[in-house]
């Protein structure tokens, strides 16, 4: 079976889902589920996904030595 190549931004999304989901889960246990808490989880997902996408773009640029 050939190895599957995973793009770096996918790792950013996975990290965003884990961190955002953890924040929403812990916050909802402590304070109850609310719209600002869900919005914070969504923002964390977008930020970490964006960081992964930026790292993919930076990694693709040619090196000038």
C-alpha positions in Angstrom: 0.0 0.0 0.0 1.5 3.4 -1.0 2.0 6.0 1.7 -0.5 8.8 1.7 1.0 12.3 1.6 -0.7 14.7 4.0 -0.5 18.4 3.4 0.9 20.6 6.3 -2.3 22.6 6.6 -4.2 19.5 7.4 -2.1 19.1 10.5 -3.0 22.7 11.4 -6.7 21.9 11.0 -6.3 18.8 13.2 -4.5 20.8 15.9 -7.2 23.5 15.6 -10.0 20.9 16.0 -8.3 19.4 19.1 -7.5 22.8 20.7 -10.8 24.4 19.8 -12.8 21.3 20.7 -11.0 21.1 24.0 -11.7 24.7 24.8 -15.3 24.3 24.0 -15.6 21.1 26.0 -13.9 22.3 29.1 -15.7 25.7 29.0 -19.1 24.1 28.5 -18.5 21.8 31.4 -17.5 24.7 33.6 -19.8 27.5 32.4 -22.5 25.8 30.2 -22.7 25.9 26.4 -22.9 29.4 25.0 -22.6 31.2 21.6 -19.3 33.1 22.5 -17.7 29.8 23.5 -18.6 28.2 20.2 -17.3 31.2 18.4 -14.0 31.0 20.3 -13.7 27.3 19.2 -14.4 28.2 15.6 -11.8 31.1 15.7 -9.2 28.7 17.1 -9.9 26.2 14.3 -9.5 28.9 11.7 -6.3 30.3 13.3 -4.5 27.0 13.5 -5.7 26.0 10.0 -4.3 29.3 8.7 -1.0 28.7 10.5 -0.7 25.4 8.8 -1.6 26.9 5.4 1.0 29.7 5.9 3.6 27.1 6.8 2.8 25.2 3.6 3.3 28.3 1.5 6.5 29.3 3.2 7.9 25.8 2.8 7.2 25.9 -1.0 9.2 29.0 -1.7 12.5 28.7 -3.3 15.6 29.1 -1.2 18.0 31.9 -2.2 21.5 31.2 -0.9 
